[in-house]
Amino acid sequence: MSHRVLVSALLRVAFATVALALAGAACGKKADESRPAPAPGSGSGSAAAPATPEKTTIKIGMVASFSGPFADVGKQLHGGIKAYLKQYGDTVAGKKVEILVRDTTGPAAEVAKRLAQELVVQDKVDFLVGFGLTPEALAAAPVATESKTPMVIMNAATSIITTKSPYIVRFSLTLPQVSAPLGDWAAKNGIKKIATMVADYGPGHDAEAAFTKAFTAGGGEVIDAIRTPLANPDFSSFIQRVKDKKPDALFVFVPAGQQSIASMKAFDERGLAKAGIKLIATGDMLDDHGLATIGDAALGVITTHHYSVAHDSPENKAFLQAYRDANGAEAGTPNFMSVGAYDGMAAIYDVVKKLDGKIDPDKAMELFKHMAFTSPRGPISIDPETRDIVQTVYLRKVEKVNGELRSVEIQQFPNLKDPGK
Ligand code: PHB
């Protein structure tokens, strides 16, 4: 392709994107909710909307990665949504709930943004949900702002995400929230020299900063800070580097899924535990879904996180049952992402009920901001100042419970806001 042809192609894409955004802003989505969405490719629908009966559905557009290296993220999030629908039904305030699922194949920021735009402009969704990966949540944030669509973050965990749009609310976690208590605990529990290893993007940088701040404030010393590439990291070379430096312990954040399994395998194969190097991590590395695959190498490892399937409460029992009923035994054990999605759905249902099925985005955000309920993870609420989650973080240890590996909660840090803001 010549330079001229390439430039003109790029310009066409840019114009199409702007046109889509303007259509979103101008089409009066919120005032025009009762109009059925045009079929894809059926034109812009410029004729005046006829008076139609009140809208009968609540449309929820889900954007997440369902294929590629982060396919587990989409599956976990969708599994949590399905569990909620199984338990509470697919009707709320007399309206049928419709979930429109879109795969980013990510991490793919631009695809996530385009899918969010299409869901808003063409499908006229009332809520955007999903967002397992930080780059995708950040890319979609302007779409929420421009179209005034409440955007419920069900996993993405970099601190700044909620600052990127007044229409964002988060029901998952932030990495500083779970990393700071672990830094504090490590300094108080005989670990003097540590190496850190984090995925080299937003949540990893947040984890590294919050852990290091708390650990050094407690008198600890970080002797090596490793950042691993987000795409195809070779953990064994990094883990060997840690072994050679002989710290007392290694702190890890990697995104849950393939990377947690691969990093734990490298730690095991390189014999760090035998060399006397302890492993401590955020719960992403030893997430409940991956634990069975990781196996006994995880026994005894200390992590901090906001959810464990071992959490003993009626709400968690009901969630686990609904998850199994909705997804089948073959889906395996749900993890924290499924819970973030399940809670996000609970919040949406509450908002829809309180608005009697008529979704006004600003009223919806006010309701989200004052939300508080008991989740399968324990008590949660939303900080009205930041629209971010406030919750208990747990210190956990991997043990065998009835023959299965579980992160058993041994200490609580209640009512934690995101210390990253
Ligand atoms: C993120 O991209 O924000 C993310 C992904 C996976 C995790 C945590 C955070 O386990």
Residues whose N, C-alpha, C, O or C-beta is under 5 A from the ligand:
A	BS01	PHB	G132 L133 T134 N155 A156 A157 T158 P203 V254 P255 A256 D284
